[in-house]
């Protein structure tokens, strides 16, 4: 059912802007109102989300330690997998965010004949996730050329790097291929692996389909449908300078692309996609394992009902005395 | 319940069922052997916990308080506001599935709700329904479920089927920690009186007598003096521990199982012999007679209540610092919670080894040192006289306990001790040790007999790794630094790898310790004859 719902929704998300622009002539709605609303939702929604997380304190320092602790000076600590300093934490977080360190550990457990369990390395998820995220980042940065004038040099460098192989006209970007491959893998595994299919919600299929829709429409616009990039840039510049006007000559497909990106932005703070901010806040990763070196304060450390020594001695007084153990009160 | 054989238990079907996971129905009658009995009312009454009553999970009516929905909802709201971890973990899981086959209960049972991702979804689905706009609006499509008595029953089943081992958290790209989720879910269950006796009885005992087993002061002393007699018989050396002595340099705290039952008692004899060997000025306390803490399996408040006595007793006795014995969950509390809950203990001094002069700066604030850290330092400075050939009858591997590895990082220290004390040490495969170690299957209060089938299933990955080194290297001893392990792994080995016995690290250290004035050693601490030496083998 989750899959059916997702497919229906993505169908609607494509049809709405297409029909809206081509049949109803709502170009300014889909070119101006929707992107502005989406950007506002993204910023406000994400800020509120992070504030909500930040409002809840971290009462205990309970990082997951994934290597040797710092204890005796002659035992080599795992500075990144079990950091005891702030710099170690920065390193651990950087590895986590940039290289998906934890996912890199992934193994696959298999039960063999006679009940033997074996654990093989399984880097596919890590590779696909990394491929998808970095392609997305590169494509995101490449799009800056539409939003700034003059185009920063770094965007140009990225473009030439991305089109390094100089194949096709216009030049094929590697990241366009990689992101599609990554998305196909990430979507495919949810369908093919019975376990993943069992746990997947519409909230898992839909973001992949929206991202896929963004990528496919983008690829079509660049390589297959003649797109007036000057008009695209005019629209983008008009949006960022807050003098929005929709130029003529933009295809309905272009509005589909913009609409799907808008949906993605608007949806992000209210969904699992908020992991892009949340990953930085995970107390299991972003705290140093220095509990015994430094005191960690719990802001709501409330008093509790305890059993004091005096109460204990009173209850067991005669037995303590008979056993010849020292007493506070004879 | 009919007993299953190892061959039957490994017939595991990993294919998910046809029914949607959102269906919470559980047939407790059919699943006997995989859940724990409820807490006896007397234990709840003693602790002042809500809703004490007689009931059974097989009953239709669980006798929840009339306003149970409100209690759970408000309890959930309160915890979302108090724990960033919970709020975050409810929001950011992407269900990538990396955690799925990392859980020993999933590997051993094939039950999809033992995949950490789904275990958390059991809670998350209610979170979406009660606390998110999308969930309220879209319901099931958004992965939201209404809270019903069936959902509570499902929580009871699955949150008392997680040993809080944190292995999934190692592999999660966001570090989502099912132990944290389970701890907070159990807090919610406790609010409406859904607890298990194997947790609550130790908790109540510990609050009253000072230790989980309910051992009273005179028995505490008797038990330990009995162990001194045993030690004298094996070694010819009389050790003289002191009890509740003011002015000692060190207060030694340990899990109570170590002075109560086989095989923990051999570990305790190991501690005693080591302290005698180096002439440590230490005392034991019949009040702080337990550093383990089943509060960890109950609620944060209960951890704090039971943990109070450790620093309090150190202060009363006027010791300089604390030394802690071999126990897994105990060290999670001592390392990650105690200093925050009751510290900083400024009345103590930064621990310094009186033998080597080493200052344990890594414990500068909490002032408590793990005995493996302490012994590793002694070994480094050559302060222990060891004859490792006394362990030549032992071919040993080391089981990293969940908490010391994933909530602390105590990986090398016990290995240093073992390698110094034993000539034959072999590691299990790398995906089953250190931070990737597998649980014994009976942690977090689940090591009871009525839950035996699930224990054996959960212990399968650990047992398999032991079997591997058994077949490859002839390993006959599984060393560990955890009291729950010593009890649970023993049963596990009897079932899956019957030739292997379970030992504490300091038991093996003590086997090798050469004591001044000792008699010729012919047996180990268990009375088993040493390799290549004459011995009667019946000393213990």
Interface residues (C-beta under 8 A of the other chain):
Chain A: X1 X2 X5 X49 X52 X53 X54 X55 X56 X57 X58 X59 X60 X61 X62 X63 X64 X65 X66 X67 X68 X69 X70 X71 X72 X74 X75 X77 X78 X81 X82 X84 X96 X100 X102 X103 X105 X106 X107 X108 X109 X111 X114 X115 X116 X117 X119 X125 X129 X193 X194 X195 X196 X197 X198 X199 X200 X201 X202 X203 X204 X270 X271 X272 X274 X275 X278 X279 X281 X282 X283 X284 X285 X289 X291 X292 X293 X294 X295 X296 X297 X298 X300 X301 X302 X304 X305 X306 X307 X308 X309 X312 X313 X315 X316 X319 X320 X322 X323 X324 X325 X326
Chain B: X6 X7 X9 X10 X12 X14 X15 X16 X21 X48 X80 X81 X82 X83 X84 X85 X86 X87 X88 X91 X92 X93 X94 X95 X96 X97 X98 X100 X101 X102 X107 X112 X115 X117 X118 X121 X132 X133 X134 X141 X142 X143 X166 X169 X170 X171 X172 X173 X174 X175 X176 X177 X180 X207 X208 X209 X210 X216 X217 X218 X221 X222 X243 X244 X245 X246 X286 X287 X300 X301 X304 X305 X308 X309 X312 X313 X316 X335 X336 X337 X339 X340 X341 X343 X344 X358 X360 X361 X362 X363 X364 X365 X366 X368 X373 X376 X377 X380 X405 X406 X407 X408 X409 X410 X411 X412 X413 X416 X429 X431 X432 X434 X435 X436 X460 X461 X464 X465 X467 X468
